[in-house]
């Protein structure tokens, strides 16, 4: 019966991992997709502006 106790934790972790992946896939899209995309686009734009502003400064 030692093999059963050795196999249970990996099987449980695999099942929970699969449940997390399924939840992530199912939660993509939906009513808030536009808001999430807009927030991501705004964050990327801010990061790009910050990097461009850093390049414009003269090096002393």
URMOSUL-V284415 format. One record per residue. PSI is psi as a letter, one per 30 degrees, with the letter a starting at -180 (* if undefined). OMEGA is omega in degrees with one decimal (* if undefined). D_CENTER is the distance of its C-alpha to the mean C-alpha in whole Angstrom. Layout:
psi: <PSI | PSI>
omega: <OMEGA | OMEGA>
d_center: <D_CENTER | D_CENTER>
//
This chain:
psi: <f | e | e | e | f | f | f | e | e | e | e | e | e | e | e | e | e | e | e | e | e | e | e | e | e | f | f | k | a | a | e | g | e | e | e | e | e | e | e | e | e | e | e | e | e | e | e | e | e | e | e | e | e | f | f | f | k | k | k | *>
omega: <177.9 | -179.8 | 178.3 | 179.9 | 176.9 | -176.6 | -175.7 | -177.9 | 178.3 | 179.4 | 178.9 | 179.1 | 178.4 | 179.0 | 178.9 | 177.3 | 178.0 | 178.7 | 178.3 | 180.0 | 178.9 | 179.1 | 179.1 | -179.2 | -179.4 | -176.5 | 177.6 | 179.9 | 179.0 | -173.6 | -176.0 | -177.0 | 180.0 | 179.3 | 179.5 | 179.1 | 179.5 | 178.4 | 178.7 | 178.4 | 178.9 | 179.5 | 178.5 | 179.2 | 177.7 | -179.8 | 178.6 | 178.8 | -179.8 | -179.9 | 177.9 | 178.1 | 177.9 | 179.6 | -177.2 | -177.1 | 175.7 | 179.4 | -178.4 | *>
d_center: <39 | 37 | 35 | 34 | 33 | 31 | 29 | 28 | 25 | 24 | 24 | 23 | 20 | 19 | 20 | 17 | 15 | 16 | 16 | 12 | 11 | 14 | 12 | 9 | 11 | 14 | 12 | 11 | 14 | 17 | 19 | 16 | 14 | 17 | 16 | 12 | 13 | 16 | 14 | 12 | 15 | 17 | 14 | 15 | 19 | 19 | 18 | 20 | 23 | 23 | 23 | 26 | 27 | 27 | 29 | 32 | 33 | 36 | 36 | 39>
//
